[in-house]
Amino acid sequence: MHKFIDKYRLYFSAAFGVLITVLVILVWVNNQKKVFNDQLQKIDETSNLITQQFQKAVQDNINMLSNLRNRIEVSGGDYFEYWEFDANQVAQQDSSFLFVEWIDSKGIIQKVAPEEGNEKAIGLDILTLDYRRDDWLTAKADSSINFTHWLELVQGNYAFLVDIPMYYDGQFQGTLTAGIDIEPEFDNIMRGLGQYHVEVKDGRGNTFYTSKDHESPEFYPELVRVHKIELRGTNSESWEVSIYPNENFESQSAIIASYLNLALALVLGIAVSVLFYFMRTAFLAQKKERQANEKIRALIDSAPVAIYAIDTDGVIQDFWNTAAENMLGWSREEVMGKFMPHVEGEWTDHFHELMKKTLEDGLIRNKEIVRNRKDGTPVYLRLNVGRIVRDRSNHPLMLAILEDITKEKEYQQQLENSVQEKEVLLSEIHHRVKNNLAIIAGLIELQNAEIENPEIKEILSETQNRIYSISGVHELLYNTDNFTDITFEEYAEKLIDRIQSMFQKESRDIEITYDFGNIQLNINQAIPLGLLLNELITNTFKHAFGNRNSGKIGVNFEQIGQKVQVTYKDNGSGFDSTLFSDSKTLGVTLIKTLIEQLEAEYSLESEDGFLFRFSFYLKNDDTRRGAYSNM
């Protein structure tokens, strides 16, 4: 029987798969009506919830302003001298409040908090404004809260104005008035509700809020839900809230809910049909996995650095290669299942500190430590600990890698005792960095030649340019006897030539003019400045000129004392400066990071092209190490 099934396993698997598919399709058909009804219920519940949250947000703003009025009235006006402090706090804590102002009993705006940006409103007689006078006088007469329609302010922006009459000492003292833009509050409510489109109109039919989604006005009109927002205690007419599912609701709910079961049926049918074949494939995969594990273990055992695996208690659970035996002196049989012998005693507390850091950060990189060999002699080690993984029993394990740096430490001590050797070391370091960066750039060039995707090729080329920006600094340092200062002009000209040769086409004429003066920089300022210049010119070539065949780029450096002022401009299509602070692109992120590294102040403009200015101070203190040193 088994041979028969095995012989005709293709037909059996196909028939079984068809049977499962048919059964699931039947279930799917029966569930469609229920799915649609569930969607209608979900829309009703969500629209009611959104409307309630909107109304609560508006009412909370009214209550907050009323509470401020109440504190003034209860104190008989004594608290009035503190209202500006409370008003500023309200404006800072609640982004819906644009300002809070005091309009005196004659209708004159006396104070506004915050005052910055609202200076135009101070001294304004609102009784001269037709759209304000009657409602404000009505609020004065009957002590009602006046909640205006969506209107344009004298400051230039739009908002609702809320007038709350204030009485004490038996007299009308004017109104506390707030300018409210409820859009930020509504946006917060709509977070996570991107499947719905919302429009809100005030009592006069002005649409003042639209949710930030992909609007689909004709998407299932029968699903539109219209609700009213009543602003209790005010003279405002009710607001109208229209809510309906947008295209995201269809893609994430309708399509998924309608065809998920059908897709599962087809997948299950196909899966069952090829099950017999996959079983054999799985068997072969397991065999290859065992062989791969054996190779990995052989590679670890032959590695020149000590490698072993421990749990969070420091007990050795796996590995302990030959290098570990030779480096520390204990054999695998002596250490397996036991606490690390080279850590016992005086190093135990240090181990627990490192383990705590590993559990917090997930890894340790290039940590220099001292431990004892089996014969008691100290050994200097460089420790790397990999991220926590799980073994087959789901126990957390960490892979520790030790490199014997005893000789390196001895050599380091010798270097610290000799100024001449320090200069040799600096020269060698710059040479090796330059060569290594050149190797990396060369590898990227080789990889780039094998890739056909133009977007990936462009990304690799930009990455290669960034590497050359760093490599150029080290090349200059290696070829000079002065390791403290770099003539930036020589470096920058080569950098510009490389970028221009990368982006310049025969049909395009992009002119680059520059003046770098004779500015001397240390390495820790030259590298970020070169990278920054690389990003600015690259972004201009990529985005500023579009399909234009000509353009101009200007770079000017000016040194005033210890301060360097840099002006970068182009005559391209410009850049929306308001998007600069919010942009998450790699290029903008790099520019911001490099500006921070230079501790520079900057400004940007986008009229008639792109203008970027920044300035920083030269740092030439050779006695320090770190960000401002030359080491």
C-alpha positions in Angstrom: 0.0 0.0 0.0 2.8 2.4 0.9 4.6 1.6 -2.3 1.4 2.2 -4.3 0.9 5.6 -2.5 4.5 6.4 -3.0 4.3 5.5 -6.7 1.2 7.7 -7.3 2.0 10.3 -4.6 1.6 13.1 -7.1 -2.0 12.1 -7.8 -2.8 11.5 -4.1 -1.3 14.9 -3.1 -3.1 16.7 -5.9 -6.5 15.1 -5.0 -6.1 15.8 -1.3 -5.1 19.4 -2.1 -8.2 19.9 -4.3 -10.4 18.5 -1.5 -9.0 20.9 1.1 -9.4 23.7 -1.4 -13.0 23.0 -2.1 -13.9 22.7 1.6 -12.2 26.0 2.4 -13.8 27.8 -0.5 -17.2 26.7 0.8 -16.4 28.1 4.2 -15.2 31.3 2.6 -18.4 31.8 0.7 -20.5 31.4 3.8 -18.4 33.9 5.7 -18.6 36.7 3.2 -21.9 38.0 4.5 -20.7 37.9 8.0 -17.5 39.8 7.1 -19.5 42.6 5.4 -21.8 43.0 8.4 -18.8 43.1 10.7 -17.3 45.9 8.6 -20.5 47.9 8.8 -20.5 47.5 12.6 -16.9 48.5 12.8 -17.5 51.6 10.7 -20.4 52.6 13.0 -18.5 52.1 16.2 -15.4 53.8 14.9 -17.2 56.9 13.6 -19.1 57.3 16.9 -15.8 57.0 18.8 -14.0 59.5 16.6 -16.9 62.0 17.0 -16.9 61.6 20.8 -13.2 62.1 20.9 -13.4 65.2 18.7 -16.2 66.7 20.9 -14.3 65.9 24.1 -11.1 67.6 22.8 -13.0 70.8 22.0 -14.9 70.7 25.3 -11.7 70.2 27.2 -10.2 73.4 25.6 -13.3 75.4 26.6 -13.1 74.0 30.1 -9.4 74.9 30.4 -10.1 78.5 29.4 -13.2 78.6 31.8 -11.0 77.3 34.7 -8.6 80.2 34.1 -11.6 82.7 34.1 -13.0 81.0 37.3 -9.7 81.5 39.2 -9.8 85.2 38.4 -13.4 85.6 39.4 -13.1 83.6 42.6 -10.2 85.7 43.7 -12.1 88.9 43.0 -9.6 89.9 40.4 -6.5 89.3 42.6 -5.4 86.4 40.5 -5.7 88.5 37.3 -2.0 89.6 37.6 -1.0 85.9 37.3 -3.2 85.0 34.3 -0.4 85.6 31.8 1.8 83.0 33.4 -1.1 80.5 33.3 -2.0 81.5 29.7 1.6 80.9 28.6 1.6 77.5 30.3 -1.6 76.6 28.5 -0.2 77.6 25.2 3.0 75.6 25.7 1.3 72.5 27.0 -1.6 72.4 24.6 -0.7 73.0 20.9 -4.4 73.7 20.2 -4.1 77.1 21.9 -2.4 79.6 19.6 -2.8 82.4 22.2 -4.9 83.7 25.1 -5.8 87.3 25.3 -7.7 89.8 27.6 -10.2 92.0 25.9 -11.3 94.7 28.3 -14.9 95.8 28.8 -14.6 98.3 25.9 -13.6 95.6 23.4 -9.9 96.6 23.3 -7.4 93.8 23.3 -5.0 94.7 26.1 -2.7 91.7 26.5 -1.9 88.6 24.6 0.1 85.5 25.8 2.3 84.5 24.3 3.0 88.0 22.9 5.6 86.9 20.3 4.0 86.6 16.9 0.7 88.2 18.1 1.9 91.8 18.4 -0.6 92.9 15.7 -3.5 92.0 17.9 -2.6 94.2 20.9 -4.6 97.4 21.0 -7.1 96.2 18.4 -10.7 97.3 18.9 -12.8 94.3 18.1 -16.0 96.4 18.1 -14.8 97.8 14.7 -14.8 94.3 13.2 -18.2 93.4 11.8 -17.7 89.6 12.1 -16.8 90.0 15.8 -18.8 92.9 17.3 -22.4 91.5 17.5 -21.4 88.0 19.0 -19.0 89.6 21.5 -21.6 92.1 22.7 -24.2 89.2 23.0 -21.7 87.3 25.2 -21.2 90.4 27.3 -24.9 90.9 27.7 -26.0 87.4 28.7 -22.7 85.9 30.0 -22.7 83.2 27.4 -19.6 81.7 25.8 -19.0 83.0 22.3 -17.5 80.3 20.0 -16.9 81.8 16.6 -16.8 80.2 13.2 -13.5 79.3 11.5 -12.0 82.7 10.6 -8.8 84.5 9.6 -7.0 86.4 12.4 -5.3 89.7 12.1 -2.1 87.8 12.7 -2.6 86.1 9.3 -3.5 82.5 10.3 -6.9 80.8 10.8 -8.5 79.7 14.1 -11.6 79.6 16.3 -12.0 82.4 18.8 -13.5 81.6 22.2 -14.8 84.5 24.3 -15.5 83.8 28.0 -17.0 86.8 29.9 -15.4 87.7 33.2 -17.2 89.3 36.1 -16.0 90.4 39.5 -16.7 93.3 41.8 -20.2 93.2 40.3 -19.0 94.5 37.0 -18.2 93.1 33.5 -14.4 93.1 33.3 -14.1 92.0 29.6 -13.4 88.5 28.2 -10.7 85.9 28.3 -10.4 85.0 24.6 -8.4 82.2 23.1 -7.4 81.5 19.6 -7.8 77.7 19.1 -6.6 75.6 16.2 -8.0 72.1 17.0 -6.2 70.4 14.1 -3.3 69.0 16.2 -5.7 67.5 18.7 -7.7 65.9 15.9 -4.6 64.6 14.2 -3.6 62.9 17.5 -7.0 61.3 17.7 -6.7 60.1 14.1 -3.4 58.4 14.6 -3.8 54.7 14.0 -7.1 55.4 12.2 -5.6 55.8 8.7 -8.3 53.6 7.2 -10.8 56.4 7.6 -11.3 59.8 6.0 -12.7 62.6 8.2 -14.0 66.0 7.3 -15.3 68.5 9.9 -17.3 71.7 9.1 -18.2 74.5 11.5 -21.7 75.9 11.9 -21.4 77.9 8.7 -20.3 75.0 6.6 -16.7 76.0 6.5 -14.4 72.9 6.2 -11.7 73.5 8.8 -10.3 70.0 9.2 -9.5 67.1 6.8 -7.6 64.0 7.9 -4.2 63.4 6.4 -5.0 60.4 4.3 -5.6 59.4 0.7 -9.0 60.9 0.1 -11.5 58.8 -1.9 -14.7 60.8 -1.9 -16.6 58.2 -4.1 -15.5 55.2 -2.1 -18.8 53.4 -1.1 -21.0 56.4 -0.5 -23.4 54.2 1.5 -20.7 53.8 4.1 -20.5 57.5 4.9 -21.4 58.4 8.5 -22.4 61.9 9.4 -22.5 63.0 13.1 -23.0 66.3 14.9 -20.7 67.9 17.5 -22.7 70.1 20.0 -20.5 72.7 21.8 -22.4 72.7 25.1 -22.6 76.1 26.9 -21.7 78.1 23.8 -23.6 80.0 21.2 -21.9 78.0 18.4 -24.0 76.1 16.0 -23.4 72.4 15.8 -20.4 71.1 13.8 -20.8 68.4 11.1 -18.4 65.4 11.1 -18.3 63.2 8.0 -16.5 59.9 8.3 -16.1 57.2 5.8 -13.6 54.4 5.0 -10.9 55.4 2.5 -8.8 53.3 0.0 -6.7 52.0 2.9 -9.7 50.5 4.5 -10.5 48.6 1.3 -6.9 47.3 0.9 -6.5 46.3 4.5 -9.9 45.1 5.4 -12.2 44.4 2.4 -9.6 42.6 0.2 -7.9 40.8 3.0 -11.1 39.8 4.6 -12.6 38.7 1.3 -9.8 36.7 -0.1 -7.7 35.5 2.8 -9.5 32.3 3.1 -9.4 31.7 -0.6 -5.7 32.3 -0.7 -5.2 30.0 2.2 -7.2 27.3 0.4 -5.0 27.6 -2.7 -1.8 27.7 -0.7 -2.9 24.7 1.4 -3.9 22.8 -1.7 -0.5 23.5 -3.4 1.3 22.8 -0.2 -0.3 19.4 0.2 0.4 18.6 -3.4 4.1 19.1 -3.1 4.4 17.8 0.4 6.1 14.6 -0.5 8.7 16.4 -2.6 9.3 18.9 0.2 9.8 16.2 2.7 12.8 14.9 0.7 14.0 18.5 0.3 13.8 19.0 4.0 15.8 15.9 4.7 18.5 17.1 2.4 18.4 20.5 3.9 18.9 19.0 7.4 21.8 17.1 6.1 23.4 20.3 4.6 22.7 22.1 7.9 24.6 19.5 9.8 27.4 19.7 7.4 27.4 23.5 7.7 27.5 23.3 11.5 30.4 21.0 11.3 32.2 23.5 9.0 31.4 26.3 11.3 32.8 24.4 14.3 35.9 23.5 12.3 36.3 27.1 11.3 35.9 28.2 15.0 38.3 25.6 16.2 40.9 26.7 13.7 40.4 30.4 14.3 43.5 32.3 15.7 41.3 34.0 18.4 39.8 32.3 21.5 36.1 31.6 21.0 33.6 30.1 23.5 29.9 30.3 24.4 28.6 31.1 27.9 25.2 31.6 29.6 24.3 34.7 31.6 25.9 33.1 34.7 29.3 32.8 33.0 29.1 29.0 32.7 30.7 27.7 29.5 28.1 25.8 27.5 29.6 25.3 24.0 32.7 25.7 22.0 36.2 26.4 23.6 38.4 26.2 20.6 42.1 25.3 20.3 43.1 29.0 20.4 41.3 29.3 23.8 43.3 26.3 25.1 46.6 27.7 23.9 45.8 31.2 25.0 44.5 30.5 28.5 45.9 27.0 29.3 42.7 25.1 30.1 41.5 22.2 27.9 37.9 21.9 26.7 37.3 19.0 29.1 38.4 21.1 32.1 36.1 24.0 31.4 32.9 22.7 29.8 29.8 23.2 32.0 31.8 25.2 34.6 32.3 28.9 35.4 35.1 30.5 33.3 38.3 29.6 35.1 40.2 32.6 33.9 37.6 34.9 35.5 37.4 33.3 38.9 38.8 35.2 41.9 39.7 38.8 41.5 38.0 39.2 38.1 34.5 37.9 39.1 33.1 41.3 40.0 34.3 42.8 36.8 32.7 40.0 34.9 29.3 40.7 36.5 29.6 44.4 35.5 30.3 43.4 31.9 27.4 40.9 31.9 25.1 43.7 33.1 26.2 45.9 30.2 25.8 43.1 27.7 22.2 42.4 28.9 21.5 46.1 28.6 23.2 46.8 25.2 23.1 43.3 23.7 26.8 43.2 22.8 30.3 44.3 23.8 32.8 45.6 21.2 36.6 45.8 21.5 36.7 45.9 25.3 40.2 45.6 26.6 40.5 43.5 29.8 43.1 41.6 31.9 42.7 38.0 32.9 44.9 35.2 34.3 46.2 32.2 32.5 46.2 28.7 34.1 49.7 29.2 35.2 48.7 32.5 37.0 50.4 34.9 34.6 48.3 37.9 33.4 47.2 38.2 29.8 45.9 41.3 28.1 42.8 40.6 26.0 40.5 42.3 23.6 36.9 41.1 24.3 34.0 41.0 21.9 30.6 39.6 23.0 28.0 38.8 20.4 24.3 39.4 20.8 22.3 37.1 23.0 20.9 34.0 21.1 18.9 31.0 22.2 20.1 27.4 22.1 17.8 24.5 21.4 16.5 24.5 24.9 15.7 28.3 24.6 18.5 29.2 27.0 20.2 32.6 26.4 23.8 32.2 25.2 26.5 34.7 24.2 29.5 34.1 22.0 32.7 35.5 23.5 35.8 36.2 21.4 39.2 36.9 23.0 42.2 38.3 21.2 45.6 38.3 22.9 46.8 41.8 22.8 49.7 41.5 25.3 52.3 42.2 22.7 50.2 45.0 21.3 49.9 46.6 24.8 53.7 46.3 25.2 54.2 48.0 21.9 51.7 50.7 22.8 53.7 51.4 26.0 56.8 51.8 23.9 55.1 54.2 21.6 53.8 56.3 24.5 57.4 56.6 25.8 58.8 57.8 22.4 57.7 60.9 20.5 59.5 59.8 17.4 57.7 56.4 17.5 54.4 58.3 17.9 55.1 60.1 14.7 55.9 56.9 12.9 52.7 55.3 14.2 50.6 58.3 13.1 52.1 58.1 9.6 51.4 54.3 9.5 47.9 54.7 10.7 47.1 57.3 8.1 48.7 55.1 5.4 46.7 52.0 6.5 43.5 54.0 6.8 44.0 55.4 3.3 44.8 52.0 1.9 41.9 50.3 3.6 39.5 53.0 2.5 40.9 52.6 -1.0 40.3 48.9 -0.8 36.8 49.4 0.3 36.2 52.0 -2.4 37.7 49.5 -4.9 35.4 46.7 -3.7 32.4 49.0 -4.1 33.6 49.8 -7.6 33.9 46.1 -8.5 30.4 45.5 -7.1 29.0 48.5 -8.9 30.3 47.1 -12.2 28.2 44.0 -11.7 25.0 45.7 -10.8 22.5 46.8 -13.5 20.0 48.6 -11.3 20.7 52.3 -11.8 19.4 53.3 -8.4 21.7 50.9 -6.6 24.6 52.0 -8.8 23.9 55.5 -7.8 23.8 54.6 -4.1 27.1 52.7 -4.3 28.7 55.6 -6.2 27.6 58.1 -3.5 28.9 55.7 -0.8 32.2 55.5 -2.7 32.4 59.3 -2.9 31.9 59.5 0.9 34.7 57.0 1.4 37.0 59.1 -0.9 36.0 62.2 1.1 37.5 60.5 4.2 40.4 58.9 2.3 41.6 62.1 0.9 42.2 63.6 4.3 44.4 60.6 5.3 46.2 60.8 2.0 47.2 64.4 2.7 48.3 63.6 6.2 50.4 60.6 5.1 52.2 62.8 2.5 53.0 65.6 4.9 55.3 66.0 7.9 52.7 68.0 9.8 50.0 65.8 11.3 48.2 68.7 12.9 46.9 70.8 10.0 45.6 70.1 6.5 45.4 72.7 3.7 41.7 72.2 2.9 41.9 73.8 -0.5 44.1 71.0 -2.0 41.8 68.4 -0.6 38.5 70.1 -1.6 39.5 70.7 -5.2 40.2 67.0 -5.7 36.9 66.2 -4.0 34.9 68.6 -6.3 36.6 67.2 -9.4 35.6 63.6 -8.4 32.0 64.6 -7.8 31.8 66.6 -11.0 33.2 63.7 -13.0 30.7 61.4 -11.5 27.6 63.5 -12.2 28.6 65.7 -15.2 27.3 64.6 -18.5 28.4 65.8 -21.9 25.0 67.4 -22.5 25.1 69.2 -19.2 27.1 72.2 -18.2 27.2 72.7 -14.4 29.7 75.3 -13.5 31.3 75.1 -10.0 33.2 78.1 -8.7 34.9 78.1 -5.3 37.3 80.0 -3.1 38.7 78.0 -0.1 41.3 80.5 0.9 44.3 79.2 2.8 42.4 77.6 5.7 44.3 75.0 7.8 42.1 72.4 9.5 42.8 69.4 11.8 41.7 65.9 10.7 38.6 65.9 13.0 37.3 69.1 11.3 38.6 68.3 7.8 36.7 64.9 7.5 33.2 66.1 8.5 33.7 69.3 6.5 34.7 67.3 3.4 31.8 64.9 3.9 29.4 67.9 4.3 30.7 69.5 1.1 30.3 66.1 -0.7 26.6 65.8 0.5 25.7 69.4 -0.5 27.2 69.1 -4.0 25.9 65.6 -4.6 22.3 66.7 -3.5 22.6 69.7 -5.9 23.6 67.5 -8.9 20.8 65.0 -8.1 17.9 67.3 -7.2 18.5 71.0 -8.0 18.6 71.2 -11.8 16.1 68.6 -12.9 16.2 68.3 -16.7 18.1 71.6 -17.1 21.3 71.4 -19.1 23.1 74.2 -17.2 23.5 75.5 -13.7 25.8 77.1 -11.3 27.2 76.1 -7.9 29.3 78.4 -5.7 31.3 77.6 -2.6 33.1 80.3 -0.6 35.2 80.0 2.6 36.1 83.0 4.6 38.2 83.0 7.8 37.8 85.7 10.3 40.1 85.1 13.2 39.4 81.6 14.5 36.0 81.6 12.8 35.3 80.1 9.4 32.2 81.2 7.5 31.1 79.0 4.6 28.5 80.0 1.9 27.1 77.3 -0.4 24.6 78.3 -3.1 23.2 77.1 -6.4 20.7 78.5 -8.9 18.6 75.3 -9.0 14.9 74.8 -8.3 15.2 75.6 -4.7 14.3 73.6 -1.5 11.4 73.9 0.9 13.3 75.0 4.0 10.4 74.0 6.3 11.0 70.4 5.3 14.7 70.4 6.3 14.2 69.9 10.0 11.6 67.1 9.4 13.4 65.2 6.7 14.6 61.7 7.4 16.5 61.1 4.2 20.1 59.9 4.5 21.6 63.0 2.9 19.8 65.5 5.2 20.5 63.3 8.2 24.2 63.3 7.3 24.2 67.0 6.8 22.7 67.6 10.3 25.1 65.1 11.9 28.1 66.7 10.3 26.9 70.2 11.3 26.7 69.0 14.9 30.2 67.5 14.7 31.6 70.8 13.6 29.5 72.6 16.3 28.4 75.0 13.5 25.6 77.5 13.3 23.7 77.4 10.0 20.9 79.0 8.1 19.3 78.1 4.8 17.2 80.0 2.2 15.4 78.8 -0.9 14.6 81.9 -3.0 16.1 81.9 -6.5 17.8 78.6 -5.8 19.4 77.1 -2.6 21.6 79.1 -0.2 23.2 77.4 2.8 25.4 79.2 5.3 27.2 77.9 8.3 30.1 78.9 10.5 32.4 77.2 12.9 35.5 77.8 15.0 38.9 76.4 14.3 40.0 73.9 17.0 43.8 73.5 17.2 44.4 72.5 20.8 47.0 69.7 20.4 47.0 68.9 24.1 43.5 67.5 24.0 42.3 64.2 22.6 38.9 63.5 21.1 36.7 65.6 18.9 39.0 68.6 18.7 42.4 66.9 18.7 44.5 65.9 15.7 45.0 62.3 16.8 
